[in-house]
Amino acid sequence: MSEFVLHIDLTTEKCRKEPYEFKKGVPYGRGLAAKLIEDHTGLETDRYDPENVIVLTPGLLVGCKTPSGNRMFIGTVEGKGKGLQMCNTTGNMPQKLGSLGLAGIVITGKAASPDTVIHLDETGIAFNKCPELAKSHAGEIVHALRNKYSHGSAVLGICETGVRRMSLASFFCTYPEGSPEYHSPRSGFGDVFGAKNLKALVVDAKGSFLRECAHPDTYWEYSKQLTHVITQDEICGDALPGYGSITLLKILKSGRTLDGMEPRKEQKHGVRKATTPIEKKRQRINYTCAPMCAIGCLNRHSDYEGRQYSSPAESEVNAALVNCFGLSDYDLATAIQKKATDICIVGTEFVTAAKVFAEANDIEHGEKHLLEWLDEIEKGTLVGRVIASRTFGVASLYGEKDLRKWLDKEAIDDEHLFQIQMNNAYPALANLSGLELLYAQIFVLENLGLCIFTSFALLDNPKSFELLAKMTEERTGVKVTPEDLILDARECIKKERELKERRWKAAQKTDIPPFTKVLYRYFDRQKEN
């Protein structure tokens, strides 16, 4: 199939196309992102080196009529001696990349100007300088670039927090035209964009679902069957669109069941009522993050008292306030998240970093200073830069104090507490543990570009994986089985782990005192022979 990987050199402002053909043994989605990073960086490449890359890869089924097939991976080198930093994100850009026949984009080098904007469409690529975007909020940048190019443009960019290379900086990605307009992924790395002087990437395509498909009619039939599997699931079909991800997580963590928790009618899947001022003005509301979403959980979460909010991030910020400061204040959480989104940082991690800063400086009732500290981050003051260095950065400045209990923890650090059992219907995978099979099936969704929220309906479901295999075959013309998809995912996991280990070993070899060279000569036994 006539797809390609686009290579963009910011230093020379030149680009080239590399043909890409899907076949067995060739990585795709997340696996392709990892391979492109490995192929175009060295083991000693550091985070802010011009040689570092930013890679974007839409999932293999993104750009076709795929239910909740709206995801792409954005990856980079995390740092010297470290592995890869991957961000699974959504919005209207993945569909446009797929519709342009792009299997991936590799961005390397460093632009001469910190206000560089790349525009990509069917006619080619253009490098523009947009100094008027300096010190603008994310929403202002989105409006300016959509007015410049088109109101349907997909925009991915950074604010001044990224330009200043703050560790807390993320990037923003647009939704389809409507409200809300964009989001900032938690695992974004706006500082790497800032190091490359890349302010924004803008992508335009003539439409969605234009990616080349070997057998579009049969693909669509299988796609409708997969949609049915997703929407008939009690979580994907009712709980997620009705209550949202955060409330659902609280229900599951508390050991409660979904029985008797029927969502209100205005919240049920496929039924929307105009209840907000924006809706009553007949402005478009984004209930989904991208075209062909089969769940519709955007803007749909509530607390146990029935209060509704526009983004799950607000509930996450409120949970951080409770954990760090013993304070439940949704109005404050809303204000913090709005400001954090405006300046493109992660709201929850700002709250935890602010707690560490308050503890380190013996500041009582640090919650009273949160909005003030957000302003400090926006201005780039010394205090703002310290807090924006995340919890570990703050703690490193106050080594005399024990701040360990407040440091951000790994997202997954308690695997050993669970007994994972999966329905292993695949003889070729008989030796896998339940946990290994769970990870592999998750990576299948990531490689194909399906939303992680479809996991409740699709994982541990042989029927759904049979449909995914058939859709992959109809899309590419290459026969694959569910086992093939899972083995591809296993290889993807293996490659990422091996690369992380090689990078770590390379750092141990090179990060030695310069005086060691003298010791080389002193202990050189060859001179004695």
N, C-alpha and C positions, 0 to 999 in steps of 0.2 A: 504494500500500500504506500502511496506517495506521501509519506510524512517526513519530517526532518527535525533536527535539533538546531536551534539558532544560537550561534556564538557571537556575543557582543563584547568588544574590547572598548572600555570607556576611555582608555588612554589615547588610543589612535582614532576613536570614533569610526571604527570599521567593524563589519560583521560578515559572517559567512554561514552558509547552510551545510549541514552534514546530514546525508540521508539516513533515515531510520526505518527499519523494517521489522515488524513483530514476527518472531518465530520462536520455536522452543529453544530455551537456553538464553534468550535475550531478555534482560531485565526491563521492567516497565513500572510506572508509578513511583512509589517510594524506592524500589530497587534501582530504578534508573537514576533517580536523584543521587543516591549513594555512589553509584558507579561513575557518574559524571564528575562528582566532587573528587573521587579518588583519581580519576584519569587526568584531571587538570590542576591538581595541587600536589606538592611534595609532602613527605612525611614530616618535614620540619616547618611547613607553612604555618604562620601564626595568624591570629584572628584579624589583625588590621593590616597585614601585608597586602600590597597591590596584587600579588599573585593569588590571594585567596579568591574564592568564587562565591557568587550567589546563584543558586540553581533553582529553577521552577519546573515542575513536571506535573501536568494534569494526569489523573488516573486513566487507565486504559479505556474505560467505558465513558469517560467524561467527554461531552461534546456530541453524544448520541442521546436518544430518548430513553434515558435511564432513570428509574425512580430514585430520588435522593442521590444521584450520581453527580455530585457537584463539588468534589474536593480536589485540591492540588497540594503538592508538597513544595515547600520552600526550604532549602538547606544551605548550610555553609560549614566551614571548619570552625569548631568551637574555640579552639586555641591550641597553642603549642603543647604537644604531649597529651592532648585530649582528643575526643572523637568528633562526631558530627553533631551539629545542632539542627534538628528537624522541626518544622512547623507544619502541621496539617491544618489547612485553612480553607475557607469557603468564600462565597460571594459571587459576583458575576464574571470575574476574571477567568476561573477555570474553564467555564463553558466557551468563552471567547478564544482561549488558547487552543482548545480542542478543535473548535470550528475553523481555525486558521491552519489546521494540519500540523500543529506544533506538538511533538512528543516531549519537548523540553526546551528550556532556555538556559544558557550558561553566560553569566555576566562576570567579567574579570577586569582587572586594571583599576585605574582611578581617574575620574574626570578632572579636568582642569578647574572647573568652577563648581562650588558647592550648591548651586541652584540648577544643576543639570536635570532635565526631564527627557526621558525617552518616550517617543510615541511610535506605536506599532500598529499597522493595519494591513489590509490586503495589498496595498500599493508599495509597502516597504517599511523602512525604519527611518526615523528622524531624530536628531539630537538637538534639543532646544535649551536655551538659557532662560530661566524665569526668575529673575531677582525679586520680582514683586511678591513671591511666595515666602520670602524670608520672614521669620518670626510669626508666621500665620498659624492659626489653629488648624486641626485636621479638617474640620468642616469647611473652613474658608478655602483650603487648598482644593478640596473636592469640588466646590462650587466654581472656583476659578478655572480649573482644568476642564471641567465638563462644559463650561461656557466657551472655552477656547476650542475644544474638539467636538464633542457631542454630548448630549444629556444622557445617553446610554453608555458612555465610556466606562470601562473598568479601570479603576485607579488604585495603585498600591504605592504608598509613600510614607514619608517620615516628617516629624516636626523638629523643632530645635533641640529637643532632648536627644534625638538621634544624631543630629549634626554635631552636638557636643559630646557624642559617644558615651552617654550615660548608660550604665549597666541596666537600669530599669527601663530603658527606652524600648518600645515595640514599634511596629509599623501598622498602618491602617489599611484595610481592604474594603472596597465598596461593595454594597449590596446592589441589586437592580434598582433602577430609579424609583424612589419612594422614601418613606420614613419608617425606621431609621435608615440612614444613608450608608453607614460604614461601621466597622468594628475593629478592635485592636486585639490580635491574638495574644494569648498569655505567653506563648513560647516564641514570640517574635523577637527579632534581633535588629532593632533599628540602628544600633551603634555601628553595625557592619555596613549598612547602607550609608551612614554618615561618613565612615572611613573612606568610602569610595566616592564621596561627593555626589551620590545619586539621590536626588530629592524625590523623584517619583517615576514610576513606570505606568504608562497609559496604553491600554489595548482596546482597539475597536475592531469589530467584525460586523458583517452585514446582518447577522442573525445568530440564533442559537441552534444547537442540534445539527450543525452542518459538517460534523466530522465524517470522514469517509467510512462507510459501513459496507461490508461485502454483501450482506443480504438484509437490507433494511426492513423488508416486510416481515420476515420471520423473526428478526431481532425485536421488532415492535410487539409481536405476539408474546414472546417470552418476557418482554419487559412488563407487559400488562399482568402476566401471571405473577411476576415478582412483586409488582405493586400490590396485588391482592394479598400476598403473604405478609407484606409490611403493614398494610392498613387493617388487616384482621387481627393482628397481634394486640393483646390487651394493653401493652405498654406503648408501642409505637402508634397504635390506632386511637387510643383514648387517653392514657395517662400523660404521655409527653405533650401532646397538643393541649390537653386540658389543664395540667398542673405545671408543666415545664420541668426541666432537668433538675433544678435545685430542690424543689419540693419533693420530686420523685426520689431523689437521693436520700433525703431526710426520712421518707417513708421506709425505704429499704434498710437504711442503717438502724432505724429504731425497731426493726423486726416486724413492723406492721405489714399487712397485706393490702392489696388493692380492692378487696371485696367491700362493697358498700360505699366506695369512694367515687361514685359516678360524677364526672365533671359537669359543671353547669352548662346549660344548652348553648350559651353564647361562646363557650370555650371548646365544645366538642369538635372533633375533626371534621372539617368541611363546612362548618356552620359559623359564620361570623356576624356579629352585630356592631353597628356603628355606635360605640359607647364613649369614644374619646373626642375632644374638640377637633382634632385633626380629621378624624373620620367624618364628623358631622359637616365639615367644610368640603367633603367629597375629594379630599386629597388621598393619593394612593398610600396605603399602609402595607409594609412588608411583613407579612406573617411567616414568610419563608425566606431563607437566606439566599436562595438561588432558584432558577427555573427547574421544574420537574421534581421539587421536593414532595415527598409522599407523606410527610409527618406534620410539618407546619408548627413547630414548637417555638419559633421566634416570637418574642413579645408575649409569650404565654407561660407565666409562672405566677404563683401567688403564695402568700404566707398562710398559716393555718386560720387566720382570721378573715381570709378571703380578699385581702388587699392585693391588687395586681400591679405589676411593674413592667416596664418596657424592655428590660434586658435581664437575663439571668445574672449578669455580672453584679447588679445591684444587691441581690441576695447574697452573693459571695462576699462582697465588701461588708455587708452587715454582719455576716458570720465571722469575718475577720475582726470586726470591731468588738463583737462579743468575746471572742477568744483572747484578744490582746488587751482590751480595756474594760471588759465586763459591761459593755454598753450596747444595747440594742436600740438603734435610732435610724429608722429607714429614711428619714428626711436628710440626715447627715450622710448616710450611705449613698443616697441619690446624688447629693451635691459632690461628694468625693468622686464617684464614678463619672459624673459628667465632666468634671475638671480633668480627671485622669485621661478620659477619652479625648478631650480637647487637645491635650498636650502629648498624647500618644505614649502613655505609660500604663503599666498594669496596676489597677486599683488595689487589688488584694495584697499584692506584694509591697505596694507603697505603705499600706497600713502596718504590715509586719515590720518593715524597715523603720517606720516612724516609732514603733514600740521599742525596738532595739536602741534607737537614738535617744528616746526619752529615758530608758533605763540607764544607759551609759552616762547620761548627764544629770541623773537624779531629778528629772522633771516630773513632778506629780501632775496627774490629770493631763497627760500628753494629748488626750483626745481633743482638748480645747484648742490645740495648736495645729491640728491636721490641715485645715484649709489654708492656714498661713504657710505651712511647710510646702504645700503644693505650689503656692505662689513663688516660694524660694526656688523650687525646682524649675519652674518656668523661667525665672529670671537668670538661672544659672549661677546663683550665689554659692559661696563656700558651703553654707549649711545645706543648700539644695543639692549640691553635688555629692555631699557626704551621704545624705539620705537616699539619693538616687543610685548609690553604689550597692544597693540591696543589703539584706541583713548581714551577709558574710563580710561585705565591704565595710559596713559600719563597725561590726565587731572587731575587725582587724585593727582599727584605729584605737581601740580601747582594750588592749590585751590584758590590762591589769584587772579587768572585771570579768566575771563569769556570766556570759550572756548566752550560753549554749541553749538553754531551754526555749529561747525566742527565735532561734535561727530557722529559716525556711528549711523544710525537710523535703526529701525526694517524694515525688508524687506516689511512687509505689515502694513501700518499705516494709510491708507486712505480709508478703506472699505466703510465708510459712504458716500463717495462722489459718489458712483456708485449705479445705480438701476439695480440689477441683475435679469433678467427674464429667467427662464429655462422652457423647454418643459417637464412638469411633467406628464408623461404618466402612472404613477404608483399609483393606488388607495391607497395602503398602505402608501404612502409618501405624501398624499394630504396636510398634515398640515405643511410641510416644506416650509420655505421661499426659494426664488431663491438662496440666498447666501448659505444657509445650504445645498441645493441640489448640488450646485456647489462644495462645500468642500467635500461632501460625494462622488461625482463622481470622484474627484481628488484622494481621498483615495482609491477608487476601483482600479484605475490604479496602485497606489503604492503597494497595497496588492498583486496584480497579477504580478507586476514586469514589467509593460509597461513603456516605455520612456515618460516623461512628455510632450515632443514635439508632441506626438500623440493626445494630448488634443484637438487641433483644429479640428481634424477629428472625434474624438470619443465622446467627451463630448456633452451633450444635443442632443444625437442621439440615439433614441430607437433601431434602427437597429443594431448599433454597440454593444450596451449593451446586446442585445439578442444574438449576436454572442459570446460575452465574457462569457455569462452564459452557452451557449452550449459548448464552449471550456473547461470551468471549469468542466462541467459534464463529457465530454469525457476524460478529463485528469484524473479525480479522481474517476469516477464511481458513484459519488454522485449527485443526481439531485438538481440543483439550478436554481433560477430564477434571472432576473435582480434586482428585489426587494430584494432578499436575499443578493446579492452582495453589494447593497447600504446600507442595514441595517447592514451588517457586518462592513462596513466602518464607519457608524454612531457609532456603538459600539466601534470601534477602537478609534475614536475621543473622545468619552466620557471617555474611560478608561484612555487615556493619560491626559486629563484634571483633572480627579479625582485624579490620582496619583500625579500630580504636586501640587494640593491643599493639599493632605495629607502630602507630603514632606515639604511644606511650613509651615503647622501647627506644624509639629514635630519640625521644627527648631525654631519656636517661643517658644515652650515649653522648649526646652533644652538650647537655647542660652540666658541664664540669668546670672546675676552676681553671683559669688559664695557666696557672702554675703547674698543672698536670703535665704540660708539654715538657717541662724540665725533668719531671719524674720519668717520662718516657725515655729520655736520653740516659738518665742515671741507671735505669733498670734494663736498658737494652742489652741483651745477652749476645747479640750478633757480633758486637765489637770484640768480644772475647774469643770468637772463633776464627 
